[in-house]
Amino acid sequence: MLRSISIPAGKRATPAVSSAPSRTKKPLYRHLYVQVLAAIALGALFGWLAPHAAAQDWVKALGDGFVKLIKMAIAPIIFCTVVSGVAHIEDARKVGRVGLKALLYFEIVSTFALALGLLVGNFSQVGAGFAGKPDPSAIAKYTALAEKRGGVDFLLDIIPDSAIGAFAKGDILQVLLFSLLFGFALLALGERGRALRVIIDDVGHAMFGVIAIIMKAAPIGAFGAMAYTVAKYGSAALLSLAGLVGLFYLTAGLFVVFVLGAIARAAGFNIFSLIAYLRDELLIVLGTSSSESALPALMEKLQWLGCSKSVVGLVVPTGYSFNLDGTNIYMTLTTLFIARAMGVELDLTHQATILIVAMLTSKGASGVSGAGFITLAATLMAVDPQLAPGMSLVLGVDKFMSECRALTNFIGNGVATIVVAAWEGELDRARLTAGLARKIDPSDVAIGVTTE
């Protein structure tokens, strides 16, 4: 049974818990994570046993349709969350302070991710002795896109051609920019903007309700996406590069457990508890290979963990473009694989260049379809143009690696938001402890923000 919670004006827009009657424990099959996990397993089985049927467009449409439904609601949710968060802030300087802290955190942790990829790649000698031959024509479209996206293009792309255009394109950074400006304008209106703030809060509440409805289709989307992936790319492509794929998953796991785990411990929570708390969303990300498919749910659940609405609204959307830990590991590790597979030696100077260039290119293609592969193309061309054709060596397994990239990016953004909220003193520790201990089930309560 859904209960709406009201938050008085001037209070932090973090959901509060009211006393509730004891509720009957839900059967296991009614939990979303169980449904999605079963759908992923069935999809993989279907793709393996009936590849011709699973490779049909209607199967692909199941996964693509679910992701499109989620993306349909992302822009309005970001707008309502950011505008409401900014408009309720008494000190406008806080927005800039939170943004700077978030960017500082992103750059530090991204450096660790890049360095770990280089360290594991050198230690394992990944790519040595690989017998494949590059096919430049297979990756022409990615290198062409990478050449067109410089630093100036990235900065200009943040500014939408029109406010409506930002929402139509669904570009997260463009929507975030417009939302910040609108929030500041509403803040300046003071009491005159009170009625509009209430409307925006109510619209945000309704949009999270839309997401709750869409999430009912998550198992169908996960089934279609997994079945099509297995049927389309098959086990042959995966087995031929199993070493690289396995090493990437291992490296990402080490990063989550040791780097993000240490950060989480320093911030006062356990990384495994957070992963368990976000299990529904992580399985959806795994099934759809898209971290955006769980963005609205992540924002809602982080508020339930005690992070203020203003911090969540600023850090999560920004992190989706600037805090790409999984993508960073992928770029350095895959660059070393391609170089060794092509017989190109990269000394310490080249590897230092990889780290610096990858730090920049990981931001330059955010919001672009196939961003992970485009950032890899930009990095290879900047380090050594002769390496760019080598991208074709990993093209067949990139889809399998994109799932791990998305999972790592998703977990990283969850950790980042809690850490920044703690820095700002905008983290309710009691809610964090209760949420991670699963004493509160967010699925049983609707978040409602009013200004009574």
Phi, psi and chi 1 to 4 in degrees:
 res  aa     phi    psi   chi1   chi2   chi3   chi4
   1 MET       -  129.4 -178.9  176.9  179.1      -
   2 LEU   -84.3  136.2  -64.1 -179.4      -      -
   3 ARG  -122.2  131.4  -66.5  177.7  -75.2  110.4
   4 SER   -93.5  136.4  179.4      -      -      -
   5 ILE  -113.6  128.0  -64.1  172.8      -      -
   6 SER   -98.6  142.9  -62.0      -      -      -
   7 ILE  -121.3  121.7  -59.5  174.0      -      -
   8 PRO   -61.5  155.9  -18.8   29.9      -      -
   9 ALA   -61.1  143.0      -      -      -      -
  10 GLY    88.9  -14.7      -      -      -      -
  11 LYS   -86.6  160.6  -59.6  -72.7 -174.0 -179.0
  12 ARG   -66.2  140.4  -95.7 -168.2  -40.3  157.2
  13 ALA   -82.0   59.8      -      -      -      -
  14 THR  -115.5  130.9  -56.6      -      -      -
  15 PRO   -56.4  140.2  -21.8   32.2      -      -
  16 ALA  -106.6  158.5      -      -      -      -
  17 VAL  -106.9  124.2 -179.9      -      -      -
  18 SER  -101.1  162.0   59.6      -      -      -
  19 SER   -63.0  141.4   58.0      -      -      -
  20 ALA  -135.4  147.5      -      -      -      -
  21 PRO   -67.7  155.5   23.7  -32.2      -      -
  22 SER   -62.4  140.8   58.8      -      -      -
  23 ARG  -116.2  151.0   50.8 -173.9  171.1   83.3
  24 THR   -71.5  134.1  -54.9      -      -      -
  25 LYS   -66.2  132.6 -171.5  174.7 -179.3 -179.7
  26 LYS   -70.1  140.8  -72.2 -170.2  -67.0 -173.3
  27 PRO   -59.8  152.9  -19.0   29.8      -      -
  28 LEU   -58.1  -39.0 -164.6   61.3      -      -
  29 TYR   -68.7  -14.6   68.6   86.3      -      -
  30 ARG   -88.7   -7.8  -69.3 -169.4   60.2 -169.7
  31 HIS   -75.5  134.4  -73.9  -85.3      -      -
  32 LEU   -60.4  -40.4 -177.5   62.6      -      -
  33 TYR   -65.0  -32.4   77.4   92.3      -      -
  34 VAL   -69.8  -42.9  174.7      -      -      -
  35 GLN   -62.5  -44.3  -63.1  171.2    3.4      -
  36 VAL   -67.9  -41.5  172.7      -      -      -
  37 LEU   -61.4  -43.3 -169.3   59.1      -      -
  38 ALA   -64.1  -39.4      -      -      -      -
  39 ALA   -65.1  -40.4      -      -      -      -
  40 ILE   -62.4  -44.9  -69.7  172.8      -      -
  41 ALA   -64.1  -44.2      -      -      -      -
  42 LEU   -65.7  -38.5  -70.7  172.9      -      -
  43 GLY   -63.7  -44.2      -      -      -      -
  44 ALA   -63.2  -39.9      -      -      -      -
  45 LEU   -65.5  -43.0 -170.0   63.1      -      -
  46 PHE   -62.9  -44.3  178.5   44.5      -      -
  47 GLY   -64.9  -32.3      -      -      -      -
  48 TRP   -78.9  -43.9  176.3   49.4      -      -
  49 LEU   -80.6  -31.4  -64.4  176.9      -      -
  50 ALA  -132.6   65.5      -      -      -      -
  51 PRO   -60.2  -34.9   20.2  -31.3      -      -
  52 HIS   -66.9  -41.2  -65.5  -65.6      -      -
  53 ALA   -71.5  -40.5      -      -      -      -
  54 ALA   -71.9  -19.0      -      -      -      -
  55 ALA   -86.8    4.3      -      -      -      -
  56 GLN   -71.0  155.0  -61.9  -63.8  -44.5      -
  57 ASP   -62.0  -32.8  -71.7  -17.2      -      -
  58 TRP   -67.3  -30.0   68.9  -91.7      -      -
  59 VAL   -70.9  -44.9  177.1      -      -      -
  60 LYS   -60.2  -35.7 -176.7  174.5 -175.6  -67.7
  61 ALA   -64.7  -27.4      -      -      -      -
  62 LEU   -62.0  -46.5  -64.7  176.7      -      -
  63 GLY   -72.4  -45.5      -      -      -      -
  64 ASP   -63.6  -37.8  -69.2  -11.8      -      -
  65 GLY   -64.4  -41.3      -      -      -      -
  66 PHE   -64.4  -45.0  173.4   72.8      -      -
  67 VAL   -61.6  -39.6  173.4      -      -      -
  68 LYS   -65.6  -36.7  -72.0 -173.1   71.0  175.2
  69 LEU   -62.2  -42.8  -77.9  171.2      -      -
  70 ILE   -65.7  -46.8  -67.7  -69.8      -      -
  71 LYS   -61.8  -30.0  -72.0 -175.0  174.9 -178.4
  72 MET   -57.2  -34.1  170.3 -173.7   71.2      -
  73 ALA   -98.1   -9.5      -      -      -      -
  74 ILE   -63.7  -49.3  -74.4  177.2      -      -
  75 ALA   -60.1  -49.2      -      -      -      -
  76 PRO   -60.9  -36.1  -22.1   32.4      -      -
  77 ILE   -67.9  -44.3  -76.3  177.6      -      -
  78 ILE   -60.8  -44.5  -70.2  176.5      -      -
  79 PHE   -59.5  -51.3  175.0   78.5      -      -
  80 CYS   -64.8  -41.6  -66.1      -      -      -
  81 THR   -67.0  -47.2  -55.5      -      -      -
  82 VAL   -68.0  -47.2  173.4      -      -      -
  83 VAL   -61.3  -45.7  170.4      -      -      -
  84 SER   -63.0  -43.9  178.1      -      -      -
  85 GLY   -61.9  -45.9      -      -      -      -
  86 VAL   -68.9  -42.6  171.9      -      -      -
  87 ALA   -64.9  -26.1      -      -      -      -
  88 HIS   -91.7   -2.8  -74.1  -72.3      -      -
  89 ILE   -80.5  130.5  -67.6  174.2      -      -
  90 GLU   -77.5  -33.0  -64.7  178.9   -0.2      -
  91 ASP  -111.1  110.8 -177.7    6.3      -      -
  92 ALA   -63.3  -23.7      -      -      -      -
  93 ARG   -66.0  -20.2  -70.0  174.9  -63.2 -179.4
  94 LYS   -61.4  -35.2  174.1 -174.2  171.0 -177.0
  95 VAL   -61.0  -47.9  177.7      -      -      -
  96 GLY   -63.8  -37.4      -      -      -      -
  97 ARG   -65.5  -45.3 -172.5  173.0   66.9 -114.6
  98 VAL   -62.7  -42.9  171.2      -      -      -
  99 GLY   -60.7  -43.8      -      -      -      -
 100 LEU   -65.8  -41.5  -73.5  174.2      -      -
 101 LYS   -63.6  -40.5  -73.8 -178.9  178.2  179.0
 102 ALA   -63.7  -46.5      -      -      -      -
 103 LEU   -63.5  -39.2  -70.1  174.6      -      -
 104 LEU   -61.5  -45.6  175.8   63.0      -      -
 105 TYR   -61.2  -45.7  172.7   91.6      -      -
 106 PHE   -57.6  -45.4  -64.8  158.9      -      -
 107 GLU   -67.2  -40.4  -66.3  -51.6  -51.7      -
 108 ILE   -65.1  -48.7  -67.9  173.1      -      -
 109 VAL   -70.1  -35.7  177.7      -      -      -
 110 SER   -61.9  -37.1  -67.4      -      -      -
 111 THR   -63.4  -42.0  -58.6      -      -      -
 112 PHE   -60.7  -42.0  -84.7  105.3      -      -
 113 ALA   -63.9  -45.4      -      -      -      -
 114 LEU   -62.8  -44.6  -69.2  165.0      -      -
 115 ALA   -65.3  -37.9      -      -      -      -
 116 LEU   -65.1  -39.8 -179.4   61.9      -      -
 117 GLY   -60.8  -43.4      -      -      -      -
 118 LEU   -64.8  -43.2  -74.2  175.4      -      -
 119 LEU   -62.3  -48.5 -177.2   65.3      -      -
 120 VAL   -67.1  -39.5  172.0      -      -      -
 121 GLY   -61.4  -39.9      -      -      -      -
 122 ASN   -73.1  -40.7  -79.4  -60.3      -      -
 123 PHE   -66.1  -39.0  179.6   78.0      -      -
 124 SER   -87.1  -11.5   64.6      -      -      -
 125 GLN    53.3   43.7  -69.8  -65.8  -60.2      -
 126 VAL   -59.0  135.3   62.5      -      -      -
 127 GLY    93.5  -14.3      -      -      -      -
 128 ALA   -65.8  128.1      -      -      -      -
 129 GLY    81.5    6.6      -      -      -      -
 130 PHE   -68.5  134.7 -174.0   76.5      -      -
 131 ALA   -97.4   -1.0      -      -      -      -
 132 GLY   -70.3  159.2      -      -      -      -
 133 LYS  -118.2  135.2  -65.6 -177.6  178.9 -179.6
 134 PRO   -70.4  150.2   24.3  -32.9      -      -
 135 ASP  -123.6   97.5  177.9   12.0      -      -
 136 PRO   -57.2  -33.9  -22.6   33.5      -      -
 137 SER   -67.9  -25.0   62.3      -      -      -
 138 ALA   -70.1  -22.8      -      -      -      -
 139 ILE  -118.9   17.0   48.8   89.3      -      -
 140 ALA   -58.6  -41.0      -      -      -      -
 141 LYS   -67.0  -31.6   64.9  176.4 -178.2  178.6
 142 TYR   -74.2  -41.4  -63.4  102.6      -      -
 143 THR   -67.1  -34.6   54.6      -      -      -
 144 ALA   -64.1  -42.8      -      -      -      -
 145 LEU   -66.4  -39.1  -79.8  172.0      -      -
 146 ALA   -64.2  -37.6      -      -      -      -
 147 GLU   -65.5  -29.2  -72.4  173.2   -9.1      -
 148 LYS   -84.0  -10.5  -65.8  177.6 -179.0  178.3
 149 ARG  -110.8   87.9  -65.4 -169.5   60.4   83.1
 150 GLY   -94.0 -176.3      -      -      -      -
 151 GLY   -62.7  -40.2      -      -      -      -
 152 VAL   -65.0  -42.4  174.7      -      -      -
 153 ASP   -59.8  -40.5  -63.6  -44.9      -      -
 154 PHE   -62.4  -44.9  170.7   63.0      -      -
 155 LEU   -65.3  -41.8  -67.9  174.9      -      -
 156 LEU   -68.4  -31.9  -71.6  176.6      -      -
 157 ASP   -69.7  -18.4  -77.3  -12.6      -      -
 158 ILE   -68.2  -28.5  -64.2  176.3      -      -
 159 ILE   -89.6  117.5  -54.7  171.5      -      -
 160 PRO   -73.3  154.4   26.8  -33.2      -      -
 161 ASP   -64.9  -31.6  -65.4  -31.6      -      -
 162 SER  -155.1  160.0   67.7      -      -      -
 163 ALA   -61.4  -41.4      -      -      -      -
 164 ILE   -65.8  -36.3  -58.7  -60.0      -      -
 165 GLY   -62.1  -35.6      -      -      -      -
 166 ALA   -61.7  -42.2      -      -      -      -
 167 PHE   -72.2  -36.3  -73.3   86.2      -      -
 168 ALA   -65.7  -41.3      -      -      -      -
 169 LYS   -76.1  -26.8  -72.1  173.2   60.0 -179.8
 170 GLY    72.7   23.7      -      -      -      -
 171 ASP   -74.5  117.4 -170.6  -58.6      -      -
 172 ILE   -61.6  -44.7  -68.0  176.3      -      -
 173 LEU   -66.0  -39.1  -80.6 -178.8      -      -
 174 GLN   -65.1  -43.6  -68.6 -175.7   -3.9      -
 175 VAL   -63.9  -39.5  173.3      -      -      -
 176 LEU   -62.9  -43.2  178.8   61.0      -      -
 177 LEU   -61.4  -49.4  173.8   63.4      -      -
 178 PHE   -63.1  -38.6  177.4   73.9      -      -
 179 SER   -64.8  -41.3  -58.3      -      -      -
 180 LEU   -61.9  -45.7  -74.7  170.8      -      -
 181 LEU   -63.0  -42.7  -64.7  175.4      -      -
 182 PHE   -66.0  -39.9 -163.9   94.3      -      -
 183 GLY   -63.4  -42.8      -      -      -      -
 184 PHE   -63.3  -40.9  -81.6  121.4      -      -
 185 ALA   -63.5  -40.7      -      -      -      -
 186 LEU   -68.4  -35.8 -164.5   55.9      -      -
 187 LEU   -62.5  -40.4  179.0   63.9      -      -
 188 ALA   -68.2  -25.0      -      -      -      -
 189 LEU   -69.9  -22.2  -76.0  176.2      -      -
 190 GLY    64.4 -133.3      -      -      -      -
 191 GLU   -64.0  -28.1 -171.2   59.8   26.6      -
 192 ARG   -64.2  -25.8  -73.5 -174.4  -61.5  164.7
 193 GLY   -93.1    6.1      -      -      -      -
 194 ARG   -59.6  -46.0 -176.3  177.7 -174.9  -84.9
 195 ALA   -62.0  -40.4      -      -      -      -
 196 LEU   -67.7  -36.6 -176.3   54.6      -      -
 197 ARG   -61.7  -41.6  -74.7 -162.0  -63.3  -89.7
 198 VAL   -62.7  -42.0  172.1      -      -      -
 199 ILE   -62.9  -45.9  -68.5  173.3      -      -
 200 ILE   -63.1  -40.3  -68.8  173.9      -      -
 201 ASP   -60.3  -43.5  -71.4  -19.9      -      -
 202 ASP   -67.0  -38.7  -72.1  -16.5      -      -
 203 VAL   -63.3  -42.1  170.9      -      -      -
 204 GLY   -60.5  -42.3      -      -      -      -
 205 HIS   -59.5  -44.8 -171.5  174.6      -      -
 206 ALA   -64.3  -37.9      -      -      -      -
 207 MET   -66.5  -35.8  -72.0  -53.2  -56.0      -
 208 PHE   -66.8  -29.8  -83.4  113.6      -      -
 209 GLY   -66.2  -37.6      -      -      -      -
 210 VAL   -61.2  -43.7  171.0      -      -      -
 211 ILE   -61.8  -40.4  -72.4  -64.9      -      -
 212 ALA   -59.7  -37.5      -      -      -      -
 213 ILE   -68.8  -45.8  -63.7  171.1      -      -
 214 ILE   -61.2  -36.7  -65.9  172.3      -      -
 215 MET   -63.8  -17.9  -66.9  -59.7  -76.4      -
 216 LYS   -61.9  -26.1  -58.1  -68.9 -174.9 -177.0
 217 ALA   -90.7    3.3      -      -      -      -
 218 ALA   -56.3  -43.8      -      -      -      -
 219 PRO   -61.1  -36.8  -24.7   35.6      -      -
 220 ILE   -65.6  -44.2  -61.9  173.4      -      -
 221 GLY   -63.4  -42.5      -      -      -      -
 222 ALA   -65.2  -39.6      -      -      -      -
 223 PHE   -61.0  -49.8  171.4   83.5      -      -
 224 GLY   -63.8  -44.2      -      -      -      -
 225 ALA   -64.6  -43.5      -      -      -      -
 226 MET   -70.0  -41.8 -174.6   57.0   65.8      -
 227 ALA   -61.6  -44.5      -      -      -      -
 228 TYR   -66.9  -40.7 -177.2   79.5      -      -
 229 THR   -60.9  -48.5  -63.4      -      -      -
 230 VAL   -64.7  -40.7  172.9      -      -      -
 231 ALA   -70.2  -39.4      -      -      -      -
 232 LYS   -72.7  -47.0  174.3   75.6  172.9  177.6
 233 TYR   -98.4  -24.0  -61.0   97.4      -      -
 234 GLY    67.4  172.4      -      -      -      -
 235 SER   -80.9  -21.0   56.9      -      -      -
 236 ALA   -64.1  -47.4      -      -      -      -
 237 ALA   -63.1  -37.7      -      -      -      -
 238 LEU   -67.8  -44.3 -179.1   60.5      -      -
 239 LEU   -65.6  -34.0  -69.5  174.6      -      -
 240 SER   -66.7  -24.1   65.2      -      -      -
 241 LEU  -126.7   30.7  -67.3  166.5      -      -
 242 ALA   -59.9  -33.2      -      -      -      -
 243 GLY   -61.6  -45.9      -      -      -      -
 244 LEU   -66.8  -46.0  172.7   61.9      -      -
 245 VAL   -61.7  -46.9  175.1      -      -      -
 246 GLY   -62.1  -41.2      -      -      -      -
 247 LEU   -66.2  -37.0 -172.5   62.9      -      -
 248 PHE   -65.2  -45.0  175.9   52.3      -      -
 249 TYR   -62.3  -40.1  -86.4   76.2      -      -
 250 LEU   -63.6  -45.7  174.4   63.1      -      -
 251 THR   -63.4  -43.7  -53.2      -      -      -
 252 ALA   -61.9  -38.9      -      -      -      -
 253 GLY   -64.4  -41.7      -      -      -      -
 254 LEU   -62.2  -39.6  -68.5  172.9      -      -
 255 PHE   -63.8  -46.0  177.0   82.1      -      -
 256 VAL   -64.2  -45.8  169.6      -      -      -
 257 VAL   -71.8  -46.0  172.4      -      -      -
 258 PHE   -93.7  -46.7  -67.9  103.9      -      -
 259 VAL   -76.8  -58.4  178.8      -      -      -
 260 LEU   -67.0  -31.9  -66.0 -176.5      -      -
 261 GLY   -63.5  -41.6      -      -      -      -
 262 ALA   -66.5  -40.0      -      -      -      -
 263 ILE   -63.9  -43.6  -66.4  171.1      -      -
 264 ALA   -62.5  -42.5      -      -      -      -
 265 ARG   -62.3  -42.3 -174.9  178.7 -180.0   83.6
 266 ALA   -64.5  -30.2      -      -      -      -
 267 ALA   -85.8   -4.8      -      -      -      -
 268 GLY    96.1   23.1      -      -      -      -
 269 PHE  -144.7  170.3   65.0   97.9      -      -
 270 ASN  -104.3  130.5 -176.4  -82.2      -      -
 271 ILE   -63.7  -34.4 -171.6   66.3      -      -
 272 PHE   -71.0  -33.2  -64.3  107.7      -      -
 273 SER   -66.3  -38.5  -63.6      -      -      -
 274 LEU   -66.2  -42.4  179.4   63.8      -      -
 275 ILE   -61.6  -42.2  -69.0  171.9      -      -
 276 ALA   -64.8  -37.5      -      -      -      -
 277 TYR   -65.3  -33.8  177.3   74.8      -      -
 278 LEU  -100.1   21.4  -63.3  173.2      -      -
 279 ARG   -62.5  -39.1   62.8 -170.5  179.2 -143.4
 280 ASP   -57.9  -49.2  -70.5   -0.5      -      -
 281 GLU   -67.5  -38.0  -68.3   70.0   32.1      -
 282 LEU   -64.1  -38.0  -72.2  168.5      -      -
 283 LEU   -69.5  -34.1  -75.1  170.0      -      -
 284 ILE   -66.6  -41.9  -68.7  168.3      -      -
 285 VAL   -60.9  -42.8  170.2      -      -      -
 286 LEU   -62.6  -43.3  174.9   64.8      -      -
 287 GLY   -70.2  -33.8      -      -      -      -
 288 THR  -101.5   -8.8   60.9      -      -      -
 289 SER    57.7   27.7  -63.2      -      -      -
 290 SER  -138.9  120.1  170.1      -      -      -
 291 SER   -72.1  -21.7   56.3      -      -      -
 292 GLU   -66.1  -25.3  -75.5 -170.0   -3.9      -
 293 SER   -64.4  -18.8   62.2      -      -      -
 294 ALA  -117.7   10.1      -      -      -      -
 295 LEU   -59.7  -50.1 -173.7  152.6      -      -
 296 PRO   -60.6  -40.6  -22.4   35.0      -      -
 297 ALA   -65.9  -36.2      -      -      -      -
 298 LEU   -62.7  -44.2  175.9   64.1      -      -
 299 MET   -62.0  -41.9  -64.1  177.1   73.0      -
 300 GLU   -66.5  -45.1 -175.2  176.8   25.7      -
 301 LYS   -69.5  -32.2  -82.2 -162.1  165.3 -177.6
 302 LEU   -68.0  -34.6  -72.7  172.7      -      -
 303 GLN   -64.5  -37.3  -71.5 -178.5   61.5      -
 304 TRP   -67.2  -24.3  -93.0  105.5      -      -
 305 LEU   -81.5   -1.4  -82.1 -175.3      -      -
 306 GLY   103.6    4.4      -      -      -      -
 307 CYS   -78.5  136.4  -59.5      -      -      -
 308 SER   -66.5  153.1   68.9      -      -      -
 309 LYS   -60.4  -38.0  174.4  178.8  -82.2 -167.2
 310 SER   -65.0  -41.3   57.3      -      -      -
 311 VAL   -67.8  -45.0  170.7      -      -      -
 312 VAL   -60.2  -45.0  170.8      -      -      -
 313 GLY   -64.9  -27.8      -      -      -      -
 314 LEU   -90.2  -43.8  -71.6  168.8      -      -
 315 VAL   -77.7  -44.5  177.0      -      -      -
 316 VAL   -63.8  -52.8  174.4      -      -      -
 317 PRO   -61.6  -38.5  -22.2   34.4      -      -
 318 THR   -66.0  -40.2  -52.3      -      -      -
 319 GLY   -63.6  -29.4      -      -      -      -
 320 TYR   -66.1  -15.0  -95.5   62.8      -      -
 321 SER  -111.5  -26.0  -68.7      -      -      -
 322 PHE  -116.1  -13.5  -69.6   90.0      -      -
 323 ASN  -117.1   74.1 -171.5   36.5      -      -
 324 LEU  -111.5   72.0  -53.7  172.3      -      -
 325 ASP   -62.6  -45.1  -59.3  -33.6      -      -
 326 GLY   -63.7  -39.7      -      -      -      -
 327 THR   -65.0  -37.4  -57.4      -      -      -
 328 ASN   -65.1  -44.2  -72.2  -31.7      -      -
 329 ILE   -61.5  -43.9  -65.3  170.5      -      -
 330 TYR   -58.1  -43.4  164.9   81.9      -      -
 331 MET   -66.6  -47.0  -74.7 -165.3  -66.4      -
 332 THR   -70.9  -42.1   50.0      -      -      -
 333 LEU   -66.7  -43.8 -171.0   63.4      -      -
 334 THR   -70.3  -33.8  -52.3      -      -      -
 335 THR   -61.7  -43.7  -62.4      -      -      -
 336 LEU   -65.5  -38.6  -71.2 -178.7      -      -
 337 PHE   -61.3  -48.0  171.3   85.9      -      -
 338 ILE   -63.5  -43.1  -70.2  171.8      -      -
 339 ALA   -60.9  -46.7      -      -      -      -
 340 ARG   -69.0  -38.5  -71.1 -156.6 -177.6   92.7
 341 ALA   -62.9  -30.3      -      -      -      -
 342 MET   -94.2    1.7  -64.2 -178.9   67.0      -
 343 GLY    74.9   25.0      -      -      -      -
 344 VAL  -101.1  123.0  177.5      -      -      -
 345 GLU   -84.5  130.5  -79.5  -63.3  -37.5      -
 346 LEU  -113.3  112.2  -62.3  177.9      -      -
 347 ASP   -80.7 -174.9   56.2   23.9      -      -
 348 LEU   -62.2  -34.8  -70.1  178.1      -      -
 349 THR   -64.9  -45.1  -57.7      -      -      -
 350 HIS   -60.5  -40.9  -78.2  103.1      -      -
 351 GLN   -70.9  -33.7  -65.8 -166.9   31.4      -
 352 ALA   -65.7  -36.7      -      -      -      -
 353 THR   -64.3  -40.9  -56.2      -      -      -
 354 ILE   -56.8  -46.0  -67.5  172.3      -      -
 355 LEU   -61.4  -45.4 -165.7  148.1      -      -
 356 ILE   -68.9  -46.4  -64.4  170.1      -      -
 357 VAL   -65.3  -42.6  170.9      -      -      -
 358 ALA   -64.0  -33.1      -      -      -      -
 359 MET   -60.3  -35.5 -178.5   69.3   74.2      -
 360 LEU   -84.3  -44.8  -61.1  173.2      -      -
 361 THR   -69.3  -23.8   54.8      -      -      -
 362 SER   -65.8  -22.9   63.6      -      -      -
 363 LYS   -90.3  -28.5  -79.8   76.5  176.4  176.1
 364 GLY   -68.3  -20.5      -      -      -      -
 365 ALA  -116.3   16.8      -      -      -      -
 366 SER   -63.4  140.6   57.7      -      -      -
 367 GLY    82.2    2.3      -      -      -      -
 368 VAL  -101.7  139.7  179.7      -      -      -
 369 SER   -60.2  132.0  178.3      -      -      -
 370 GLY    71.8   33.8      -      -      -      -
 371 ALA   -57.6  -40.8      -      -      -      -
 372 GLY   -59.4  -43.4      -      -      -      -
 373 PHE   -72.9  -33.5 -138.7   52.6      -      -
 374 ILE   -68.3  -41.3  -66.8  169.4      -      -
 375 THR   -65.1  -35.0   54.4      -      -      -
 376 LEU   -63.8  -42.8  176.7   61.2      -      -
 377 ALA   -61.2  -44.1      -      -      -      -
 378 ALA   -63.5  -39.8      -      -      -      -
 379 THR   -65.9  -46.6  -57.6      -      -      -
 380 LEU   -61.9  -42.8  -69.2  172.9      -      -
 381 MET   -68.2  -31.6  -70.9 -169.7  -65.7      -
 382 ALA   -75.7  -35.0      -      -      -      -
 383 VAL   -78.5  -49.4  173.1      -      -      -
 384 ASP  -162.9  107.6 -171.2  -18.3      -      -
 385 PRO   -54.7  -27.1  -25.7   35.0      -      -
 386 GLN   -69.5  -13.0   68.0  173.5  -41.4      -
 387 LEU   -83.0  -20.6  -65.0  177.3      -      -
 388 ALA   -54.7  -44.4      -      -      -      -
 389 PRO   -60.4  -21.8  -24.3   35.7      -      -
 390 GLY   -66.5  -11.9      -      -      -      -
 391 MET   -59.3  -29.1  -70.5  174.6   56.9      -
 392 SER   -63.5  -20.8   61.1      -      -      -
 393 LEU   -67.3  -29.0  -61.9  175.4      -      -
 394 VAL  -109.1    3.7  -62.1      -      -      -
 395 LEU   -59.5  -38.3 -176.2   60.0      -      -
 396 GLY   -67.3  -25.1      -      -      -      -
 397 VAL  -111.2    4.3  -65.7      -      -      -
 398 ASP   -60.5  -34.6 -177.3   71.5      -      -
 399 LYS   -62.0  -38.7 -173.7   69.8  172.3   66.0
 400 PHE   -70.3  -33.0  -64.2   96.7      -      -
 401 MET   -77.1  -26.2  -61.1  172.4   77.8      -
 402 SER   -64.6  -30.1   69.9      -      -      -
 403 GLU   -63.5  -43.1  -64.9  161.6   -4.7      -
 404 CYS   -69.4  -38.3 -173.5      -      -      -
 405 ARG   -57.9  -47.7  -69.9 -161.4  -60.7  -96.2
 406 ALA   -64.4  -42.7      -      -      -      -
 407 LEU   -61.8  -45.8  -72.6  168.5      -      -
 408 THR   -66.5  -42.5  -50.8      -      -      -
 409 ASN   -59.9  -41.3  -67.3  -17.7      -      -
 410 PHE   -64.3  -49.3 -173.6   82.7      -      -
 411 ILE   -62.4  -41.6  -63.4  170.2      -      -
 412 GLY   -59.5  -38.6      -      -      -      -
 413 ASN   -72.8  -31.7  -78.7  -47.9      -      -
 414 GLY   -64.5  -45.9      -      -      -      -
 415 VAL   -62.8  -44.8  172.7      -      -      -
 416 ALA   -58.5  -42.3      -      -      -      -
 417 THR   -65.8  -42.6  -54.5      -      -      -
 418 ILE   -64.9  -41.1  -62.9  173.8      -      -
 419 VAL   -64.1  -46.9  169.8      -      -      -
 420 VAL   -65.1  -38.7  174.1      -      -      -
 421 ALA   -61.8  -38.9      -      -      -      -
 422 ALA   -66.3  -42.5      -      -      -      -
 423 TRP   -57.7  -38.5  -76.2   -4.9      -      -
 424 GLU   -82.7   -5.8  -86.2  -65.1  -62.6      -
 425 GLY    70.3   25.1      -      -      -      -
 426 GLU  -112.6   32.0  -64.2  -77.3  -17.4      -
 427 LEU  -121.1  122.5  178.1   64.2      -      -
 428 ASP   -84.2  102.6 -172.8  -31.1      -      -
 429 ARG   -63.0  -36.1  -68.3  -76.9  179.9 -179.6
 430 ALA   -64.1  -41.8      -      -      -      -
 431 ARG   -67.5  -39.3  -72.0 -160.7   62.1   84.5
 432 LEU   -60.0  -47.9  178.2   67.8      -      -
 433 THR   -63.3  -45.6  -57.8      -      -      -
 434 ALA   -65.5  -40.8      -      -      -      -
 435 GLY   -65.4  -46.2      -      -      -      -
 436 LEU   -71.3  -25.2  -66.0 -177.2      -      -
 437 ALA   -83.2   -1.0      -      -      -      -
 438 ARG    58.9   36.2  -80.8  168.2  -81.2 -178.9
 439 LYS   -81.8  -14.7  -66.0  178.5 -179.5  177.9
 440 ILE  -122.1  132.7  -54.3  166.8      -      -
 441 ASP  -106.3  104.4 -172.8   -9.2      -      -
 442 PRO   -58.0  -24.4  -20.8   32.3      -      -
 443 SER   -69.7  -14.0   64.8      -      -      -
 444 ASP   -94.6   -4.1  -74.0  -17.9      -      -
 445 VAL  -134.7  134.0 -173.5      -      -      -
 446 ALA   -92.0  135.0      -      -      -      -
 447 ILE   -79.3  126.3  -65.0  179.2      -      -
 448 GLY  -133.3  132.0      -      -      -      -
 449 VAL  -120.2  119.5 -178.4      -      -      -
 450 THR  -126.4  174.5   65.2      -      -      -
 451 THR  -124.7   52.5   53.9      -      -      -
 452 GLU   -70.3      -  -63.6  173.0   -5.9      -
